[in-house]
Amino acid sequence: MTGFRTIPMTALHWLRDGKRVAIATVVETWGSAPSPAGSQMVVAECGAIEGSVSGGCVEGAVVAEALEVISTRVPRLLTYGVADVDAFNAGLACGGTIRILVEPVAVGAHEEAAMPVTMLEQIIRKQAARVPIAYQVDLNTWARHILAPDENPKPVNAPRTDVDGDLFTLQFIPPPRVIIVGAVHIAQVLAPMATATGFEPVVTDPRSSFATPARFPGLRVVCEDTDEALAQIGVDAQTAIITLGHDPKIDDPAILEGLAKGAFYIGCLGSRRTHAARLDRLHAMGLPQEALARLHGPVGLDIGAKGPAEIAVSILSQLVAARRGRL
């Protein structure tokens, strides 16, 4: 998970730095509330924040409530709507209503109402292992538990982020992973952009002069042949693959693995002529036309991009469209 920090990870990091924290989570929304249920923000006692629960509309009000929660060590369930003076002052979008749960994270004994730090650590371990889990909290008693597939006979993907009576369920689904094959200049721009938009990027390249931590600070970099790198990283239906290597020996194994494992997006850098040659080469290997039709090449939306940054924007835009089912 190097380079990809979730709200629980940030909360634990701040706790280990000696800061007391509270986590705010959108429980329910109605109307034009700007952030969906499950959106989170962590607030430290020093006033530092990370994440968002309303796109900026009620953040100031929630931070003030969170500081009170950190002090009292008792959770609060907040409701903001257009009819509320506080919400109007905070700038909530017209017609929108939002409920937000604010929970302190326990730092010691006798904090029965707070989220135990051990539970926060468990959530983070499951996230690191890319295991989907559901966190549940009773909004009346503050009792909490975690549903995980290795601990419960029922599949964990049945509950969704929702409220059923007094029980709030928050799904933690592994973020979509983006394997960037070819540690070139475009990758240096694309990888941090992918992180900022909710993807978990991993960069791989067998060329040791390209695949270096110094060129990709804070990101996971695997300097191995593509076959070995993908075996280490893992490819599944929550994985996107983007090939930037300009070399069939680097790119083709990733394309083949992505098609075999059902990657939700495969994009390939190159001109139309290069992509046509790529398709001919892969077809000669035995790949059927319906499989080759899944490849996006030349990669990215046609926005007239020039230079690494604009090309990265076009690629990321197409990737987001694929994630949202818009391709």
Secondary structure, 3 states (H helix, E strand, C coil): CCCCCCHHHHHHHHHHCCCCEEEEEEEEEECCCCCCCCCEEEEECCCCEEECCCCCCCHHHHHHHHHHHHHHCCCEEEEEECCCHHHHHHCCCCCCEEEEEEEEECCCCCCCCCECHHHHHHHHHHHHCCCCEEEEEECCCCCEEEECCCCCCCCCCCCCCEEECCEEEEEECCCCEEEEECCCHHHHHHHHHHHHCCCEEEEECCCCCCCCCCCCCCCEEECCCHHHHHHHHCCCCCEEEEECCCCHHHHHHHHHHHHHHCCCEEEECCCHHHHHHHHHHHHHCCCCHHHHCCEECCCCCCCCCCHHHHHHHHHHHHHHHHHCCCC
